[in-house]
Amino acid sequence: MQIGVLSLQGDFSAHSSAIARIGGHTIEVRKASQLSDLDGLVLPGGESSAMLKLLDESFLSALRESLNRGLPTLATCAGVILLASAVHNPAQSSLGILDVDIMRNGYGRQVDSFVDSSLLLTEEGRAALQNAQLMNGRAPDIEAVFIRAPIITRVGADVDVLATHDSKPVLVQQGSILGATFHPELAETISPVYLLFSRLVQADDGLVEVDGSLLFR
Amino acid sequence: MSQEHLPRLKVGLAEMLKGGVIMDVVNAEQASIAEESGAVAVMALERVPADIRKCGGVARMASIDVIENIMKAVSIPVMAKVRIGHFAEAQVLEQLGVDFIDESEVLTPADEHFHVNKFDFKVPFVCGARNLGEALRRISEGAAMIRTKGEAGSGNIVEAVRHMRSLTSELKMLTVRSDEELVTAAKELGASLELVKLVARDGKLPVPNFAAGGVATPADAALMMQLGAESVFVGSGIFKSEDPAARARAIVRAVTHYRDPEIVLEVSRGLAEAMPGLEISQIAPEDRLQERGW
């Protein structure tokens, strides 16, 4: 089981440590050729405009191809901006794979960054956690760290909203793509978002439960 | 919002800047060139360090109009410098909404005894350090990011290398010390035992560790990254060179691909003249910016 973490720029190392904590093996992806033979992909937080400058045409088309092929993907913050259909504030190019419109720095500047200790789950969100066998009687709290976070302003018909903050979608799923406008990689304990992701990565395998935490294998 | 999450939000932004280049800019036009070249953040200041060195006099926080115009011009985080110990300059920058404050030895210190208590602020701070003790003291005051001091405005990488090497070798040494040795180490480092123990256990600082001071070429940036820096600040190196935009793009790619000499070679091709460099021994000890702070 090999998870690639796009490591052009951003908090890729925080993702790698979180995934290592649940038994996943990660590699840093800096070139298009490193996208082959992955079982999952993480697009981390960081500066989306800087990442775009480092993604040349061949890298973009390799990414597009992998995601269209259904490579399970977890995109956080800048990662969601890269995948969106349209980006505002200011407008910038994007892959158009995740059918959402998104506004960069939607909550303001760094002084407006915040933590929501328990996101509001939608019915779809509860169902997703249920399916992933993550509901132990009650739904787990999803702690969300928002840093200069974007706001999703439109959600396409094929996109499920799993959780919201202030009635705006912050955790969405479209097929094998999970998108979070916050940073599960900065949560104090392993975020349920990773467990949803691990479920996508090994959809056919079921999960191994060790000491109450679900592991990649 | 409650204060308990603040340290995480501050260090969190520093995490987002990893693997990137933070560029010194003195106006909105330079800021746009920096953003267009792939900078992860810009540092707003009145004059780049090379000019501060030349002009002499007292170097202060940049004028509000300059910073504000830069904030309007770009969508990436904007940092600005305050004088060591000048917490009122920091209060003004926080009020203005800058994203990161550099309590910097490049400006003329305002307080000869105390740095700013950075826990008082919602905005994260970065501070310079020449060694582990200095880094830990700044972290104890609330810094969310450490950078090497290097020798700003010199275009000479030797001091940044010295500072990064000191820090990493001191870190390594701590990891093999016994508990009673750590008590003495804490005394020698001038840092709290609690923090020293944490660092000894993890073998790394609890906040991101970036390089600054003397980076002028893509290879300089790749060198600092391979020595353990997690990102690179470039001060005079870009806008004092002959071809700022091309050099900025080249350094950005060199930082991402720092372990790939093929790419560092490719981006180094065809660049015009780098900024002129200064031999450190030619800078009088009292003019060395790294000596400021403690």
HADDOCK unambig.tbl for C-alpha pairs under 7 A between the chains (distance, minus, plus):
assign (segid A and resid 8 and name CA) (segid B and resid 19 and name CA) 6.84 0.50 0.50
assign (segid A and resid 8 and name CA) (segid B and resid 256 and name CA) 5.43 0.50 0.50
assign (segid A and resid 9 and name CA) (segid B and resid 18 and name CA) 6.03 0.50 0.50
assign (segid A and resid 9 and name CA) (segid B and resid 19 and name CA) 4.54 0.50 0.50
assign (segid A and resid 9 and name CA) (segid B and resid 20 and name CA) 5.70 0.50 0.50
assign (segid A and resid 9 and name CA) (segid B and resid 256 and name CA) 6.63 0.50 0.50
assign (segid A and resid 10 and name CA) (segid B and resid 15 and name CA) 6.63 0.50 0.50
assign (segid A and resid 10 and name CA) (segid B and resid 16 and name CA) 4.47 0.50 0.50
assign (segid A and resid 10 and name CA) (segid B and resid 17 and name CA) 5.55 0.50 0.50
assign (segid A and resid 10 and name CA) (segid B and resid 18 and name CA) 5.05 0.50 0.50
assign (segid A and resid 10 and name CA) (segid B and resid 19 and name CA) 6.14 0.50 0.50
assign (segid A and resid 11 and name CA) (segid B and resid 15 and name CA) 5.08 0.50 0.50
assign (segid A and resid 11 and name CA) (segid B and resid 16 and name CA) 4.88 0.50 0.50
assign (segid A and resid 11 and name CA) (segid B and resid 18 and name CA) 6.20 0.50 0.50
assign (segid A and resid 45 and name CA) (segid B and resid 16 and name CA) 6.03 0.50 0.50
assign (segid A and resid 46 and name CA) (segid B and resid 16 and name CA) 4.24 0.50 0.50
assign (segid A and resid 46 and name CA) (segid B and resid 17 and name CA) 6.14 0.50 0.50
assign (segid A and resid 47 and name CA) (segid B and resid 40 and name CA) 5.85 0.50 0.50
assign (segid A and resid 47 and name CA) (segid B and resid 76 and name CA) 6.94 0.50 0.50
assign (segid A and resid 49 and name CA) (segid B and resid 38 and name CA) 6.76 0.50 0.50
assign (segid A and resid 50 and name CA) (segid B and resid 38 and name CA) 4.25 0.50 0.50
assign (segid A and resid 50 and name CA) (segid B and resid 39 and name CA) 6.00 0.50 0.50
assign (segid A and resid 50 and name CA) (segid B and resid 40 and name CA) 5.81 0.50 0.50
assign (segid A and resid 53 and name CA) (segid B and resid 38 and name CA) 5.62 0.50 0.50
assign (segid A and resid 109 and name CA) (segid B and resid 97 and name CA) 6.77 0.50 0.50
assign (segid A and resid 109 and name CA) (segid B and resid 99 and name CA) 6.48 0.50 0.50
assign (segid A and resid 110 and name CA) (segid B and resid 99 and name CA) 5.00 0.50 0.50
assign (segid A and resid 110 and name CA) (segid B and resid 123 and name CA) 6.97 0.50 0.50
assign (segid A and resid 111 and name CA) (segid B and resid 97 and name CA) 6.50 0.50 0.50
assign (segid A and resid 111 and name CA) (segid B and resid 99 and name CA) 6.88 0.50 0.50
assign (segid A and resid 111 and name CA) (segid B and resid 122 and name CA) 6.17 0.50 0.50
assign (segid A and resid 111 and name CA) (segid B and resid 123 and name CA) 5.97 0.50 0.50
assign (segid A and resid 113 and name CA) (segid B and resid 9 and name CA) 6.84 0.50 0.50
assign (segid A and resid 114 and name CA) (segid B and resid 9 and name CA) 6.98 0.50 0.50
assign (segid A and resid 115 and name CA) (segid B and resid 5 and name CA) 6.76 0.50 0.50
assign (segid A and resid 147 and name CA) (segid B and resid 9 and name CA) 6.70 0.50 0.50
assign (segid A and resid 147 and name CA) (segid B and resid 13 and name CA) 6.54 0.50 0.50
